[in-house]
Amino acid sequence: MKKTILAVAFMAIAMVSCQDKTKDKVEDATQAVGTEVEAKIDTLTTKAEDAIDSTQAKAADALEKGAEKMDAAAKKLEEASKK
């Protein structure tokens, strides 16, 4: 009977010990995943900002070219109307 009680007590202690280790491992894994997610978000944010800046620069160039073409067309119309 004493051996059975000691065996049950030992198993209970082992289970409690394993639960603590498991909790620690889960906490470590959670922190690692959180760090990875933050790094990915930072990378994606940087890439998105670069893409937006590039698109804005291209749009500005396109608008300038369009404005130049409109000015040239306006000058042609003005010259044609004088004739």
N, CA, C and O atoms as a printed pandas DataFrame, in Angstrom:
     atom_number atom_name residue_name chain_id  residue_number  x_coord  y_coord  z_coord
0              1         N          MET        A               1    0.825   -1.188    0.000
1              2        CA          MET        A               1    0.000    0.000    0.000
2              3         C          MET        A               1    0.871    1.253    0.000
3              4         O          MET        A               1    0.570    2.226   -0.692
4              5         N          LYS        A               2    1.946    1.224    0.776
5              6        CA          LYS        A               2    2.841    2.371    0.836
6              7         C          LYS        A               2    3.485    2.607   -0.529
7              8         O          LYS        A               2    3.671    3.748   -0.952
8              9         N          LYS        A               3    3.822    1.515   -1.208
9             10        CA          LYS        A               3    4.455    1.647   -2.513
10            11         C          LYS        A               3    3.487    2.277   -3.520
11            12         O          LYS        A               3    3.889    3.091   -4.351
12            13         N          THR        A               4    2.236    1.902   -3.439
13            14        CA          THR        A               4    1.227    2.440   -4.347
14            15         C          THR        A               4    1.047    3.932   -4.101
15            16         O          THR        A               4    0.989    4.720   -5.045
16            17         N          ILE        A               5    0.959    4.320   -2.826
17            18        CA          ILE        A               5    0.785    5.736   -2.483
18            19         C          ILE        A               5    2.007    6.529   -2.929
19            20         O          ILE        A               5    1.868    7.627   -3.469
20            21         N          LEU        A               6    3.199    5.986   -2.710
21            22        CA          LEU        A               6    4.419    6.668   -3.143
22            23         C          LEU        A               6    4.478    6.782   -4.669
23            24         O          LEU        A               6    4.904    7.804   -5.207
24            25         N          ALA        A               7    4.049    5.731   -5.352
25            26        CA          ALA        A               7    4.055    5.757   -6.811
26            27         C          ALA        A               7    3.088    6.823   -7.332
27            28         O          ALA        A               7    3.422    7.571   -8.251
28            29         N          VAL        A               8    1.892    6.892   -6.745
29            30        CA          VAL        A               8    0.906    7.897   -7.153
30            31         C          VAL        A               8    1.432    9.300   -6.857
31            32         O          VAL        A               8    1.279   10.202   -7.680
32            33         N          ALA        A               9    2.047    9.492   -5.697
33            34        CA          ALA        A               9    2.599   10.802   -5.331
34            35         C          ALA        A               9    3.709   11.193   -6.301
35            36         O          ALA        A               9    3.783   12.343   -6.733
36            37         N          PHE        A              10    4.561   10.252   -6.638
37            38        CA          PHE        A              10    5.654   10.532   -7.585
38            39         C          PHE        A              10    5.100   10.924   -8.950
39            40         O          PHE        A              10    5.594   11.858   -9.582
40            41         N          MET        A              11    4.067   10.203   -9.403
41            42        CA          MET        A              11    3.456   10.514  -10.699
42            43         C          MET        A              11    2.809   11.896  -10.677
43            44         O          MET        A              11    2.893   12.632  -11.660
44            45         N          ALA        A              12    2.170   12.253   -9.576
45            46        CA          ALA        A              12    1.535   13.564   -9.459
46            47         C          ALA        A              12    2.591   14.667   -9.517
47            48         O          ALA        A              12    2.398   15.690  -10.174
48            49         N          ILE        A              13    3.705   14.447   -8.824
49            50        CA          ILE        A              13    4.794   15.434   -8.843
50            51         C          ILE        A              13    5.371   15.556  -10.253
51            52         O          ILE        A              13    5.655   16.660  -10.718
52            53         N          ALA        A              14    5.539   14.443  -10.917
53            54        CA          ALA        A              14    6.086   14.451  -12.274
54            55         C          ALA        A              14    5.148   15.187  -13.227
55            56         O          ALA        A              14    5.606   15.939  -14.087
56            57         N          MET        A              15    3.849   14.980  -13.081
57            58        CA          MET        A              15    2.883   15.639  -13.954
58            59         C          MET        A              15    2.874   17.147  -13.727
59            60         O          MET        A              15    2.815   17.921  -14.682
60            61         N          VAL        A              16    2.930   17.562  -12.467
61            62        CA          VAL        A              16    2.952   18.992  -12.161
62            63         C          VAL        A              16    4.226   19.613  -12.711
63            64         O          VAL        A              16    4.200   20.715  -13.259
64            65         N          SER        A              17    5.332   18.913  -12.565
65            66        CA          SER        A              17    6.609   19.401  -13.085
66            67         C          SER        A              17    6.551   19.540  -14.604
67            68         O          SER        A              17    7.030   20.534  -15.150
68            69         N          CYS        A              18    5.983   18.581  -15.275
69            70        CA          CYS        A              18    5.872   18.626  -16.734
70            71         C          CYS        A              18    4.963   19.766  -17.172
71            72         O          CYS        A              18    5.221   20.402  -18.194
72            73         N          GLN        A              19    3.901   20.034  -16.414
73            74        CA          GLN        A              19    2.997   21.120  -16.773
74            75         C          GLN        A              19    3.735   22.451  -16.732
75            76         O          GLN        A              19    3.546   23.288  -17.615
76            77         N          ASP        A              20    4.576   22.661  -15.717
77            78        CA          ASP        A              20    5.336   23.902  -15.624
78            79         C          ASP        A              20    6.278   24.056  -16.813
79            80         O          ASP        A              20    6.394   25.139  -17.387
80            81         N          LYS        A              21    6.949   22.968  -17.176
81            82        CA          LYS        A              21    7.864   23.019  -18.318
82            83         C          LYS        A              21    7.096   23.300  -19.609
83            84         O          LYS        A              21    7.546   24.063  -20.465
84            85         N          THR        A              22    5.945   22.676  -19.728
85            86        CA          THR        A              22    5.128   22.885  -20.920
86            87         C          THR        A              22    4.663   24.340  -20.997
87            88         O          THR        A              22    4.685   24.945  -22.069
88            89         N          LYS        A              23    4.247   24.897  -19.872
89            90        CA          LYS        A              23    3.821   26.295  -19.850
90            91         C          LYS        A              23    4.968   27.208  -20.256
91            92         O          LYS        A              23    4.775   28.157  -21.016
92            93         N          ASP        A              24    6.168   26.918  -19.746
93            94        CA          ASP        A              24    7.328   27.725  -20.111
94            95         C          ASP        A              24    7.610   27.636  -21.602
95            96         O          ASP        A              24    7.910   28.640  -22.247
96            97         N          LYS        A              25    7.511   26.430  -22.143
97            98        CA          LYS        A              25    7.760   26.250  -23.575
98            99         C          LYS        A              25    6.710   26.985  -24.404
99           100         O          LYS        A              25    7.038   27.586  -25.427
100          101         N          VAL        A              26    5.461   26.941  -23.975
101          102        CA          VAL        A              26    4.393   27.639  -24.693
102          103         C          VAL        A              26    4.631   29.146  -24.651
103          104         O          VAL        A              26    4.454   29.830  -25.660
104          105         N          GLU        A              27    5.029   29.663  -23.501
105          106        CA          GLU        A              27    5.298   31.094  -23.387
106          107         C          GLU        A              27    6.460   31.498  -24.295
107          108         O          GLU        A              27    6.398   32.529  -24.966
108          109         N          ASP        A              28    7.515   30.689  -24.316
109          110        CA          ASP        A              28    8.660   30.975  -25.182
110          111         C          ASP        A              28    8.257   30.946  -26.650
111          112         O          ASP        A              28    8.657   31.813  -27.427
112          113         N          ALA        A              29    7.472   29.957  -27.022
113          114        CA          ALA        A              29    7.014   29.852  -28.411
114          115         C          ALA        A              29    6.138   31.039  -28.785
115          116         O          ALA        A              29    6.241   31.570  -29.890
116          117         N          THR        A              30    5.283   31.450  -27.871
117          118        CA          THR        A              30    4.409   32.589  -28.120
118          119         C          THR        A              30    5.227   33.859  -28.343
119          120         O          THR        A              30    4.938   34.641  -29.249
120          121         N          GLN        A              31    6.237   34.055  -27.521
121          122        CA          GLN        A              31    7.094   35.230  -27.680
122          123         C          GLN        A              31    7.854   35.178  -29.001
123          124         O          GLN        A              31    8.002   36.197  -29.676
124          125         N          ALA        A              32    8.329   34.011  -29.366
125          126        CA          ALA        A              32    9.070   33.865  -30.622
126          127         C          ALA        A              32    8.170   34.168  -31.817
127          128         O          ALA        A              32    8.578   34.863  -32.747
128          129         N          VAL        A              33    6.959   33.653  -31.788
129          130        CA          VAL        A              33    6.013   33.908  -32.877
130          131         C          VAL        A              33    5.671   35.391  -32.929
131          132         O          VAL        A              33    5.591   35.979  -34.008
132          133         N          GLY        A              34    5.471   35.988  -31.772
133          134        CA          GLY        A              34    5.172   37.427  -31.722
134          135         C          GLY        A              34    6.294   38.250  -32.324
135          136         O          GLY        A              34    6.046   39.205  -33.060
136          137         N          THR        A              35    7.514   37.887  -32.017
137          138        CA          THR        A              35    8.672   38.600  -32.566
138          139         C          THR        A              35    8.743   38.440  -34.076
139          140         O          THR        A              35    9.010   39.405  -34.793
140          141         N          GLU        A              36    8.506   37.229  -34.560
141          142        CA          GLU        A              36    8.524   36.981  -36.002
142          143         C          GLU        A              36    7.422   37.766  -36.711
143          144         O          GLU        A              36    7.648   38.343  -37.775
144          145         N          VAL        A              37    6.238   37.785  -36.121
145          146        CA          VAL        A              37    5.119   38.516  -36.724
146          147         C          VAL        A              37    5.440   40.008  -36.791
147          148         O          VAL        A              37    5.169   40.655  -37.803
148          149         N          GLU        A              38    6.014   40.555  -35.724
149          150        CA          GLU        A              38    6.375   41.968  -35.730
150          151         C          GLU        A              38    7.401   42.263  -36.817
151          152         O          GLU        A              38    7.310   43.280  -37.505
152          153         N          ALA        A              39    8.377   41.372  -36.970
153          154        CA          ALA        A              39    9.399   41.564  -38.002
154          155         C          ALA        A              39    8.771   41.521  -39.389
155          156         O          ALA        A              39    9.113   42.337  -40.245
156          157         N          LYS        A              40    7.864   40.587  -39.623
157          158        CA          LYS        A              40    7.198   40.484  -40.926
158          159         C          LYS        A              40    6.366   41.740  -41.199
159          160         O          LYS        A              40    6.365   42.261  -42.314
160          161         N          ILE        A              41    5.665   42.215  -40.179
161          162        CA          ILE        A              41    4.841   43.417  -40.345
162          163         C          ILE        A              41    5.723   44.613  -40.684
163          164         O          ILE        A              41    5.381   45.414  -41.553
164          165         N          ASP        A              42    6.863   44.733  -39.993
165          166        CA          ASP        A              42    7.781   45.831  -40.290
166          167         C          ASP        A              42    8.287   45.746  -41.726
167          168         O          ASP        A              42    8.362   46.757  -42.424
168          169         N          THR        A              43    8.632   44.543  -42.160
169          170        CA          THR        A              43    9.117   44.351  -43.531
170          171         C          THR        A              43    8.036   44.710  -44.541
171          172         O          THR        A              43    8.302   45.409  -45.519
172          173         N          LEU        A              44    6.820   44.234  -44.307
173          174        CA          LEU        A              44    5.720   44.529  -45.227
174          175         C          LEU        A              44    5.390   46.020  -45.251
175          176         O          LEU        A              44    5.071   46.576  -46.302
176          177         N          THR        A              45    5.468   46.658  -44.092
177          178        CA          THR        A              45    5.203   48.095  -44.022
178          179         C          THR        A              45    6.226   48.860  -44.845
179          180         O          THR        A              45    5.879   49.777  -45.589
180          181         N          THR        A              46    7.487   48.476  -44.706
181          182        CA          THR        A              46    8.545   49.131  -45.469
182          183         C          THR        A              46    8.346   48.939  -46.965
183          184         O          THR        A              46    8.486   49.883  -47.743
184          185         N          LYS        A              47    8.017   47.710  -47.366
185          186        CA          LYS        A              47    7.797   47.438  -48.783
186          187         C          LYS        A              47    6.594   48.229  -49.309
187          188         O          LYS        A              47    6.632   48.758  -50.420
188          189         N          ALA        A              48    5.537   48.307  -48.513
189          190        CA          ALA        A              48    4.346   49.045  -48.938
190          191         C          ALA        A              48    4.666   50.535  -49.076
191          192         O          ALA        A              48    4.230   51.178  -50.030
192          193         N          GLU        A              49    5.419   51.078  -48.135
193          194        CA          GLU        A              49    5.788   52.491  -48.208
194          195         C          GLU        A              49    6.638   52.762  -49.449
195          196         O          GLU        A              49    6.450   53.772  -50.127
196          197         N          ASP        A              50    7.574   51.856  -49.743
197          198        CA          ASP        A              50    8.402   52.011  -50.937
198          199         C          ASP        A              50    7.546   51.970  -52.205
199          200         O          ASP        A              50    7.747   52.767  -53.122
200          201         N          ALA        A              51    6.604   51.050  -52.249
201          202        CA          ALA        A              51    5.724   50.937  -53.416
202          203         C          ALA        A              51    4.870   52.192  -53.580
203          204         O          ALA        A              51    4.671   52.676  -54.694
204          205         N          ILE        A              52    4.376   52.703  -52.481
205          206        CA          ILE        A              52    3.550   53.915  -52.532
206          207         C          ILE        A              52    4.387   55.099  -53.014
207          208         O          ILE        A              52    3.945   55.880  -53.857
208          209         N          ASP        A              53    5.603   55.225  -52.469
209          210        CA          ASP        A              53    6.473   56.324  -52.899
210          211         C          ASP        A              53    6.785   56.223  -54.391
211          212         O          ASP        A              53    6.761   57.224  -55.107
212          213         N          SER        A              54    7.073   55.023  -54.846
213          214        CA          SER        A              54    7.379   54.798  -56.260
214          215         C          SER        A              54    6.177   55.151  -57.138
215          216         O          SER        A              54    6.323   55.789  -58.180
216          217         N          THR        A              55    4.999   54.730  -56.705
217          218        CA          THR        A              55    3.787   55.017  -57.464
218          219         C          THR        A              55    3.512   56.518  -57.511
219          220         O          THR        A              55    3.108   57.050  -58.545
220          221         N          GLN        A              56    3.734   57.190  -56.392
221          222        CA          GLN        A              56    3.520   58.640  -56.372
222          223         C          GLN        A              56    4.488   59.354  -57.313
223          224         O          GLN        A              56    4.105   60.293  -58.010
224          225         N          ALA        A              57    5.736   58.908  -57.330
225          226        CA          ALA        A              57    6.726   59.520  -58.217
226          227         C          ALA        A              57    6.349   59.285  -59.677
227          228         O          ALA        A              57    6.451   60.196  -60.499
228          229         N          LYS        A              58    5.916   58.071  -60.003
229          230        CA          LYS        A              58    5.514   57.769  -61.378
230          231         C          LYS        A              58    4.288   58.585  -61.776
231          232         O          LYS        A              58    4.200   59.074  -62.903
232          233         N          ALA        A              59    3.349   58.728  -60.853
233          234        CA          ALA        A              59    2.147   59.504  -61.148
234          235         C          ALA        A              59    2.502   60.970  -61.376
235          236         O          ALA        A              59    1.947   61.614  -62.266
236          237         N          ALA        A              60    3.417   61.494  -60.581
237          238        CA          ALA        A              60    3.834   62.890  -60.746
238          239         C          ALA        A              60    4.489   63.085  -62.109
239          240         O          ALA        A              60    4.224   64.076  -62.789
240          241         N          ASP        A              61    5.343   62.143  -62.511
241          242        CA          ASP        A              61    5.982   62.232  -63.822
242          243         C          ASP        A              61    4.951   62.182  -64.939
243          244         O          ASP        A              61    5.022   62.950  -65.899
244          245         N          ALA        A              62    4.002   61.281  -64.807
245          246        CA          ALA        A              62    2.958   61.154  -65.823
246          247         C          ALA        A              62    2.132   62.438  -65.920
247          248         O          ALA        A              62    1.779   62.872  -67.017
248          249         N          LEU        A              63    1.827   63.042  -64.772
249          250        CA          LEU        A              63    1.058   64.296  -64.787
250          251         C          LEU        A              63    1.852   65.419  -65.430
251          252         O          LEU        A              63    1.294   66.227  -66.172
252          253         N          GLU        A              64    3.153   65.480  -65.154
253          254        CA          GLU        A              64    3.989   66.515  -65.767
254          255         C          GLU        A              64    4.029   66.351  -67.285
255          256         O          GLU        A              64    3.894   67.325  -68.026
256          257         N          LYS        A              65    4.216   65.120  -67.736
257          258        CA          LYS        A              65    4.249   64.867  -69.180
258          259         C          LYS        A              65    2.909   65.219  -69.823
259          260         O          LYS        A              65    2.854   65.796  -70.909
260          261         N          GLY        A              66    1.839   64.862  -69.131
261          262        CA          GLY        A              66    0.501   65.187  -69.641
262          263         C          GLY        A              66    0.297   66.691  -69.735
263          264         O          GLY        A              66   -0.279   67.193  -70.700
264          265         N          ALA        A              67    0.777   67.405  -68.718
265          266        CA          ALA        A              67    0.646   68.864  -68.718
266          267         C          ALA        A              67    1.456   69.472  -69.855
267          268         O          ALA        A              67    1.001   70.409  -70.512
268          269         N          GLU        A              68    2.655   68.944  -70.091
269          270        CA          GLU        A              68    3.491   69.442  -71.189
270          271         C          GLU        A              68    2.792   69.217  -72.537
271          272         O          GLU        A              68    2.798   70.095  -73.399
272          273         N          LYS        A              69    2.198   68.047  -72.706
273          274        CA          LYS        A              69    1.491   67.751  -73.962
274          275         C          LYS        A              69    0.282   68.667  -74.128
275          276         O          LYS        A              69   -0.013   69.115  -75.236
276          277         N          MET        A              70   -0.417   68.946  -73.029
277          278        CA          MET        A              70   -1.566   69.851  -73.093
278          279         C          MET        A              70   -1.117   71.260  -73.468
279          280         O          MET        A              70   -1.781   71.932  -74.257
280          281         N          ASP        A              71    0.014   71.713  -72.905
281          282        CA          ASP        A              71    0.537   73.037  -73.261
282          283         C          ASP        A              71    0.896   73.098  -74.741
283          284         O          ASP        A              71    0.589   74.071  -75.429
284          285         N          ALA        A              72    1.555   72.035  -75.219
285          286        CA          ALA        A              72    1.931   72.001  -76.637
286          287         C          ALA        A              72    0.691   72.014  -77.525
287          288         O          ALA        A              72    0.660   72.709  -78.540
288          289         N          ALA        A              73   -0.319   71.255  -77.148
289          290        CA          ALA        A              73   -1.560   71.228  -77.938
290          291         C          ALA        A              73   -2.247   72.584  -77.892
291          292         O          ALA        A              73   -2.805   73.026  -78.897
292          293         N          ALA        A              74   -2.217   73.245  -76.748
293          294        CA          ALA        A              74   -2.838   74.564  -76.626
294          295         C          ALA        A              74   -2.117   75.572  -77.512
295          296         O          ALA        A              74   -2.756   76.412  -78.146
296          297         N          LYS        A              75   -0.799   75.492  -77.559
297          298        CA          LYS        A              75   -0.033   76.409  -78.409
298          299         C          LYS        A              75   -0.360   76.177  -79.881
299          300         O          LYS        A              75   -0.499   77.126  -80.654
300          301         N          LYS        A              76   -0.483   74.900  -80.261
301          302        CA          LYS        A              76   -0.828   74.591  -81.649
302          303         C          LYS        A              76   -2.190   75.130  -82.016
303          304         O          LYS        A              76   -2.385   75.655  -83.113
304          305         N          LEU        A              77   -3.136   75.002  -81.098
305          306        CA          LEU        A              77   -4.488   75.514  -81.346
306          307         C          LEU        A              77   -4.468   77.035  -81.445
307          308         O          LEU        A              77   -5.158   77.618  -82.282
308          309         N          GLU        A              78   -3.682   77.668  -80.596
309          310        CA          GLU        A              78   -3.612   79.125  -80.600
310          311         C          GLU        A              78   -3.015   79.600  -81.933
311          312         O          GLU        A              78   -3.502   80.558  -82.534
312          313         N          GLU        A              79   -1.958   78.918  -82.383
313          314        CA          GLU        A              79   -1.334   79.302  -83.649
314          315         C          GLU        A              79   -2.293   79.045  -84.828
315          316         O          GLU        A              79   -2.375   79.831  -85.772
316          317         N          ALA        A              80   -2.996   77.941  -84.738
317          318        CA          ALA        A              80   -3.941   77.624  -85.818
318          319         C          ALA        A              80   -5.086   78.631  -85.847
319          320         O          ALA        A              80   -5.586   78.965  -86.921
320          321         N          SER        A              81   -5.500   79.110  -84.703
321          322        CA          SER        A              81   -6.613   80.071  -84.676
322          323         C          SER        A              81   -6.186   81.436  -85.170
323          324         O          SER        A              81   -7.035   82.203  -85.624
324          325         N          LYS        A              82   -4.897   81.778  -85.102
325          326        CA          LYS        A              82   -4.385   83.069  -85.581
326          327         C          LYS        A              82   -4.321   83.107  -87.106
327          328         O          LYS        A              82   -4.382   84.180  -87.706
328          329         N          LYS        A              83   -4.200   81.943  -87.726
329          330        CA          LYS        A              83   -4.060   81.880  -89.190
330          331         C          LYS        A              83   -5.346   82.059  -89.849
331          332         O          LYS        A              83   -5.418   82.035  -91.078
